Amino acid sequence: MHDQAKALRQLVSNAKRKQSKMRVIAVTSGKGGVGKTNLTVNLAIALAEYGQRIIILDGDLGLANVDIAFGLTARYTIEHLLSGEKTIEEIILTGPQGIGIIPGGSGVQELANIDRDKLTNALTNLGRLEKMADILIIDTGAGLGHTVMNFLQAADDIILVTTPEPTAMIDAYGLLKTLRQEAGEVPIHVVINRVRSEGDAQATFKRLETAVLKFLDGSLDFMGWVYDDHLVGRSVMLQEPLGISFPESSAYRCIQWIAGTVTGINLSPPRQAGGVRGFLSKLLRAF
């Protein structure tokens, strides 16, 4: 793993000279409880291990908990940025591996309603993320909410998290159906969480892919899977990401592999990255 990570860091370093714009990746799910936030947090750690500078935007309005997953307490949120009380540098929390966390909460929704002067200030602040990170990961809310869809339409890539459970698969398909209509140009990458074997993961993805090909006339990318691992629950109770508390666990090994694939997206993107300004422009148009 060490040799692979070293080689990948060198590839990433070479790629950065060719592509300077930050990529925006939205992590989403059709329903809650499938492990979306845990994947987001640990994916960020694995990417940081590969030498990537990572910032997470907590975009879940109802259950904003990325800071909790890191064992941190947010004193300020994006609401303080939008009001002009604080700068982007003042609201960002610093987690393990130098990962930045932007606490979101209800302030994310307020982006659609602030006045022009405050909007200009907010965009100036958010524009500085371009120099602070290689990848911005948005942990969206689950389901088909308006704000969730706006994030997904504006992102460079979407990672859809599901499990083999029938209810999770049905909700994932429902989200894919809406994405096909609303965000047809954004590449969708599927991660199957809590699987017992590679065979289970492959079979689950095949069922989802077959439905998409038959009824939605679209395509999916199978990004990988994460094994069902009791250490995930223990890390949650410790309020410490799996990659910090149990880095040798089977689940985190899977996430490290997925991180390599994500970095591959960055090396050979299906579409040119628009950077944070491109993301914000698309997001505001959606609102």
C-alpha positions as CSV (number, residue, x, y, z in Angstrom):
1,M,0.0,0.0,0.0
2,H,2.9,2.4,0.9
3,D,4.5,2.0,-2.5
4,Q,1.2,2.4,-4.3
5,A,0.4,5.5,-2.4
6,K,3.8,7.0,-3.1
7,A,3.4,6.4,-6.8
8,L,-0.1,7.8,-6.8
9,R,1.1,10.9,-5.0
10,Q,3.7,11.5,-7.7
11,L,1.0,11.1,-10.4
12,V,-1.2,13.5,-8.6
13,S,1.7,16.0,-8.3
14,N,2.3,15.8,-12.0
15,A,-1.4,16.2,-12.7
16,K,-1.7,19.3,-10.6
17,R,0.7,21.1,-12.9
18,K,-1.7,20.4,-15.8
19,Q,-5.0,21.0,-13.9
20,S,-5.1,23.8,-11.3
21,K,-8.8,24.1,-10.8
22,M,-10.4,22.5,-7.7
23,R,-12.8,19.6,-8.4
24,V,-16.2,19.5,-6.7
25,I,-17.5,16.1,-5.8
26,A,-21.0,15.6,-4.3
27,V,-21.7,12.5,-2.2
28,T,-25.3,11.6,-2.0
29,S,-27.8,8.8,-1.4
30,G,-31.4,7.9,-2.1
31,K,-32.2,7.5,1.6
32,G,-30.7,8.1,5.0
33,G,-28.8,5.5,7.0
34,V,-26.7,4.0,4.2
35,G,-23.4,5.4,5.5
36,K,-23.0,8.5,3.3
37,T,-21.4,10.7,5.8
38,N,-19.0,8.0,7.0
39,L,-17.9,7.4,3.5
40,T,-17.4,11.2,2.9
41,V,-15.3,11.6,6.0
42,N,-13.1,8.6,5.5
43,L,-12.8,9.3,1.8
44,A,-11.5,12.7,2.7
45,I,-8.9,11.1,5.0
46,A,-7.8,8.6,2.4
47,L,-7.5,11.3,-0.3
48,A,-5.4,13.4,2.1
49,E,-3.1,10.4,2.5
50,Y,-2.6,10.6,-1.2
51,G,-1.4,14.2,-0.9
52,Q,-4.7,15.8,-1.9
53,R,-5.8,19.0,-0.1
54,I,-9.4,18.4,0.9
55,I,-12.3,20.5,2.2
56,I,-15.7,19.1,3.1
57,L,-18.8,21.2,2.9
58,D,-21.5,19.8,5.2
59,G,-24.5,20.3,2.9
60,D,-27.0,18.3,4.9
61,L,-29.5,20.9,6.2
62,G,-31.4,18.6,8.6
63,L,-28.6,16.4,10.0
64,A,-25.4,18.4,9.6
65,N,-22.9,16.2,11.4
66,V,-19.6,16.1,9.6
67,D,-18.0,18.0,12.5
68,I,-19.3,15.5,15.0
69,A,-17.9,12.6,12.9
70,F,-14.5,14.2,13.4
71,G,-15.1,14.8,17.1
72,L,-15.1,18.6,16.6
73,T,-17.5,21.3,17.7
74,A,-18.5,24.0,15.2
75,R,-18.5,27.5,16.8
76,Y,-19.3,29.2,13.5
77,T,-21.1,28.0,10.4
78,I,-21.7,29.1,6.8
79,E,-24.5,31.3,8.2
80,H,-21.8,33.6,9.8
81,L,-20.1,33.8,6.4
82,L,-23.3,34.8,4.6
83,S,-24.2,37.4,7.2
84,G,-20.7,38.9,6.8
85,E,-19.8,38.3,10.4
86,K,-16.9,35.9,9.6
87,T,-14.6,35.1,6.7
88,I,-14.2,31.7,5.1
89,E,-10.9,31.2,6.9
90,E,-12.7,31.9,10.3
91,I,-15.4,29.3,9.9
92,I,-13.4,26.4,8.5
93,L,-12.6,23.7,11.1
94,T,-9.4,21.8,10.7
95,G,-9.6,18.0,11.1
96,P,-7.1,15.2,10.8
97,Q,-4.6,15.3,7.9
98,G,-5.3,19.0,7.6
99,I,-8.8,18.4,6.2
100,G,-11.0,21.5,6.2
101,I,-14.6,21.3,7.3
102,I,-17.2,24.0,6.4
103,P,-20.1,23.6,8.8
104,G,-23.3,24.1,6.9
105,G,-26.7,23.6,8.6
106,S,-29.5,25.9,7.6
107,G,-27.1,28.5,6.3
108,V,-26.7,26.6,3.1
109,Q,-30.3,27.2,2.1
110,E,-29.9,30.9,2.9
111,L,-27.6,31.2,0.0
112,A,-30.6,31.6,-2.3
113,N,-32.1,34.5,-0.3
114,I,-29.3,36.9,0.7
115,D,-29.0,40.4,-0.7
116,R,-26.6,41.4,-3.5
117,D,-23.9,42.9,-1.3
118,K,-23.8,40.0,1.1
119,L,-23.8,37.6,-1.9
120,T,-20.8,39.4,-3.4
121,N,-19.0,39.1,-0.1
122,A,-19.9,35.4,0.2
123,L,-18.7,34.6,-3.3
124,T,-15.5,36.4,-2.8
125,N,-14.9,34.4,0.4
126,L,-15.9,31.1,-1.2
127,G,-13.7,31.9,-4.3
128,R,-10.7,31.6,-2.0
129,L,-11.3,27.9,-1.6
130,E,-9.7,27.5,-5.0
131,K,-6.3,28.2,-3.5
132,M,-7.0,26.2,-0.4
133,A,-8.0,22.8,-1.8
134,D,-7.7,20.3,-4.7
135,I,-11.0,18.7,-4.0
136,L,-14.2,20.1,-2.4
137,I,-16.4,17.2,-1.2
138,I,-20.0,18.1,-0.5
139,D,-21.9,15.8,1.9
140,T,-25.4,16.4,0.7
141,G,-28.6,15.5,2.4
142,A,-30.3,12.3,1.4
143,G,-33.2,12.1,-1.0
144,L,-34.6,14.4,-3.6
145,G,-34.7,17.8,-1.8
146,H,-34.4,21.0,-3.8
147,T,-31.1,22.0,-2.2
148,V,-29.7,18.5,-2.7
149,M,-30.5,18.5,-6.4
150,N,-29.0,22.0,-6.8
151,F,-25.7,20.7,-5.3
152,L,-25.8,17.6,-7.5
153,Q,-26.4,19.6,-10.7
154,A,-23.6,22.0,-9.9
155,A,-20.9,19.3,-9.1
156,D,-18.2,18.0,-11.3
157,D,-18.9,14.4,-10.2
158,I,-21.5,12.6,-8.1
159,I,-20.8,9.6,-5.9
160,L,-24.1,7.8,-5.1
161,V,-23.9,5.6,-2.0
162,T,-26.4,2.7,-1.5
163,T,-26.5,-0.7,0.2
164,P,-27.9,-4.0,-1.1
165,E,-31.1,-3.6,1.0
166,P,-34.2,-3.5,-1.3
167,T,-35.4,-0.2,0.2
168,A,-32.1,1.5,-0.3
169,M,-32.0,0.2,-3.9
170,I,-35.4,1.5,-4.7
171,D,-34.6,4.9,-3.3
172,A,-31.3,4.9,-5.2
173,Y,-33.1,4.2,-8.4
174,G,-35.6,7.0,-7.7
175,L,-32.7,9.4,-7.2
176,L,-31.0,8.2,-10.4
177,K,-34.3,8.8,-12.3
178,T,-34.4,12.4,-11.1
179,L,-30.7,12.9,-11.8
180,R,-31.2,11.7,-15.3
181,Q,-33.7,14.5,-15.8
182,E,-32.1,17.2,-13.8
183,A,-28.4,16.6,-14.0
184,G,-27.9,14.4,-17.0
185,E,-24.4,15.7,-17.8
186,V,-22.8,15.0,-14.4
187,P,-21.0,11.7,-14.2
188,I,-22.5,9.3,-11.6
189,H,-20.2,6.9,-9.7
190,V,-21.8,4.2,-7.5
191,V,-20.4,2.9,-4.2
192,I,-22.1,-0.1,-2.6
193,N,-21.8,0.0,1.2
194,R,-22.1,-2.7,3.8
195,V,-21.5,-5.7,1.6
196,R,-20.4,-9.2,2.7
197,S,-18.4,-10.0,-0.4
198,E,-17.3,-8.6,-3.7
199,G,-19.8,-10.9,-5.3
200,D,-22.6,-9.2,-3.4
201,A,-21.4,-5.8,-4.5
202,Q,-21.1,-6.8,-8.1
203,A,-24.6,-8.3,-8.1
204,T,-26.1,-5.2,-6.4
205,F,-24.6,-2.9,-8.9
206,K,-25.7,-5.1,-11.8
207,R,-29.3,-4.9,-10.6
208,L,-29.1,-1.1,-10.4
209,E,-27.3,-0.8,-13.8
210,T,-29.8,-3.1,-15.5
211,A,-32.7,-1.0,-14.4
212,V,-31.0,2.2,-15.4
213,L,-30.1,0.8,-18.9
214,K,-33.6,-0.5,-19.4
215,F,-35.7,2.3,-18.1
216,L,-33.6,5.5,-18.0
217,D,-31.4,5.0,-21.1
218,G,-28.4,6.0,-19.1
219,S,-25.1,4.6,-17.7
220,L,-23.4,4.3,-14.4
221,D,-19.8,3.9,-13.2
222,F,-19.1,1.3,-10.6
223,M,-16.6,3.0,-8.3
224,G,-16.3,0.3,-5.7
225,W,-17.7,-1.2,-2.5
226,V,-17.2,-1.1,1.3
227,Y,-17.4,-4.3,3.4
228,D,-19.8,-4.5,6.3
229,D,-17.4,-4.0,9.2
230,H,-18.2,-3.8,12.9
231,L,-15.3,-1.4,13.4
232,V,-17.3,1.3,11.6
233,G,-19.8,1.4,14.4
234,R,-17.0,1.6,17.0
235,S,-15.4,4.5,15.2
236,V,-18.8,6.3,15.2
237,M,-19.1,5.9,19.0
238,L,-15.5,7.2,19.4
239,Q,-16.4,10.2,17.3
240,E,-13.3,9.5,15.3
241,P,-13.1,8.6,11.6
242,L,-12.4,5.0,10.8
243,G,-9.3,6.0,8.9
244,I,-7.9,7.4,12.1
245,S,-9.1,4.9,14.7
246,F,-8.9,1.7,12.7
247,P,-6.8,2.3,9.5
248,E,-6.2,-1.4,9.0
249,S,-9.9,-2.3,9.0
250,S,-11.4,-4.0,6.0
251,A,-13.9,-1.2,5.4
252,Y,-11.2,1.5,5.4
253,R,-9.0,-0.5,3.0
254,C,-11.9,-0.4,0.6
255,I,-12.2,3.3,1.0
256,Q,-8.5,3.8,0.3
257,W,-9.0,1.9,-2.9
258,I,-12.0,4.1,-3.8
259,A,-9.9,7.1,-3.0
260,G,-7.4,6.0,-5.6
261,T,-10.2,5.8,-8.1
262,V,-11.4,9.2,-7.2
263,T,-7.9,10.5,-7.7
264,G,-8.1,8.8,-11.1
265,I,-11.2,11.0,-11.9
266,N,-9.0,14.0,-11.0
267,L,-6.2,12.8,-13.3
268,S,-8.5,12.1,-16.3
269,P,-11.8,13.9,-15.7
270,P,-14.7,13.0,-17.9
271,R,-15.3,16.8,-18.2
272,Q,-13.0,19.7,-17.5
273,A,-13.3,20.9,-13.9
274,G,-15.1,24.2,-13.5
275,G,-13.4,25.1,-10.3
276,V,-15.2,26.7,-7.3
277,R,-16.4,29.6,-9.4
278,G,-17.9,27.4,-12.0
279,F,-19.6,25.4,-9.2
280,L,-20.9,28.5,-7.5
281,S,-22.2,29.9,-10.8
282,K,-24.1,26.8,-11.6
283,L,-25.4,26.5,-8.0
284,L,-26.8,30.0,-8.0
285,R,-28.4,29.5,-11.3
286,A,-30.1,26.5,-9.9
287,F,-31.4,28.4,-6.9
